[in-house]
């Protein structure tokens, strides 16, 4: 709905806190990495968008700690965004930390995307573009990550 796309126009991967793990080919299960590989290497997508959202429960778990009932997978998953948590703690006002962390997690995912050689190479050659975006559920605003690291409303 946000991008006014028809079914089949977008390959969509949803996970806790829109996190992309770093490149780590091994025998473990890697749903997000598998979806990226399929999209980039098989479907030859031209754009990858990391889309975060307001009041993200995964980001709240990053800031406040995972609930006791969700520590098998949520806590370790969110630990890969520790740098985002640290940056969010520097927000001037405590009430802004959630939104700050939501945006910082997007930056972590974009950096992790560049650890995949089959993403970094087409990005470097201009065949693939990476984008960061954040959506406000409460007011419908879409913000786009700018080259200076800030987020600004989409035109």
N, C-alpha and C positions, 0 to 999 in steps of 0.2 A: 504494500500500500504506500509506503514512504516513497518508493521510486517509481510508482505507476507502471510496474512491470507486469507482463502477462505470464501465465504459467509456462515454464520452459525457457524463459528469457534469462533467468538468473539461477546459478547454483548456490544454494543457501546452506550454510552450516551454522547451527546454533549450539552453543555450549555455555557452561557457567562462566560468566564475566567476559565473554567474547575473547577469551585468551587463546593465543596461538603459542604452543610450546616451541622451544628451540628444536632445531633439526637434530634428530637422534635416531638414525635407522638401527633398529635392533629387533629382537623377537617379541617385544612387548606390543600391546595393542595401542594403536595411534589413530583414533578416528578422525581427529581434526587434520592431522598430517596426511592421512590417506585421502581425505576429501580435497585437500590442497593439491596433492599430486595428481589426482584425477582431473581437477579443474584446469590446472596449469599445463600439465604434460599431455593429457589426452584431449580435453576439450579446447585447449589453447585459448583460455579466457584472456582478455586484454586488460582487465581491471580486477583488482582484489580490494574490497572495501572491508575494513574492520569497523563495525558499527556497535558502539556502546549505547547505553540508555540510562536515563534518570532512574534513581532509586533501585539500582542493581543489587540484588541480594547477595551475589557472589562478592561484589566489591565491599558490601557491608561486612561480610565474613572476613575479608582481608583486613578491614580496619578494626573490627571488634572481636575477631576470633570466630572460627566456625562453631556453630551450635554443637553441643555434646553429641547429638544424634547424627551428625554429619562430619565426622572426623576421619573416617576411613579414606575417603577420596577428596572431599571438598577442601579440607585443610592442606593436604599436600599439593593439590591442584593450584590453590590460590597462592601458595608459597613462591611460585615462579614470578609473581608480581610484587615481590617485596620492595623492589626499587620504587614502584608506584606508591606503595604505602608510605615509604619514607618521604617521598616528595610531597605527598598530600599532607603530611604532618606539619609541613612548613607553610601551609595556607594560613593567612592572617586570622581568620575566624573559624572556630571549630565547626560551626554550622555549614561551612563551605567545603569541609574536608571530603564528604561523600562525593559531591560533584567534581571536585578536583581529582580525587582518586579514580573516578570513572573515566575521566579524560586521560589520566596518566596511564591507566591500564591499556588504553588504545595504543599509546606510544610504545609500551612494552611489547605488545603484539606485533606492531609494525617492525620493531627492531628484530624480534625473533623471526619474522618472515624472511628477513635478509640473511639469516643463518642457513637457509635452504639454498644450496648452490643452484638448483634449477629454478629458483625465483630470483636470486641475486643477478644471475647472468642475463635473463631477459629484461630485468629492470635496467641494468646498466646499458643494454643495447637499445632501449626505448620500445621494446616489444610488449612490455608489461608495466602497468602503473599500479602503485599501491596508494590507497587513500584511507584516511581516518575520518570518522564521523561520529557524532553523538546526537542522540534524539531525546528531546524532552517530551515525556509522555503526558505531562500535565498541560502543556500549551501547544504541542505539535511543532515546536521549533526544531529544525535540523541544523546542527552546527558542523562545519567542515574544518578539519585540521589544516592550518596554514603553514607555509614553509618556515615561518619564524617560531613554530611550536605552539602558537595560540589557536584557539577555536573561534570561528566567526560564523554568524548565521549565513546559511546558503542563500544565494540570490534568488 
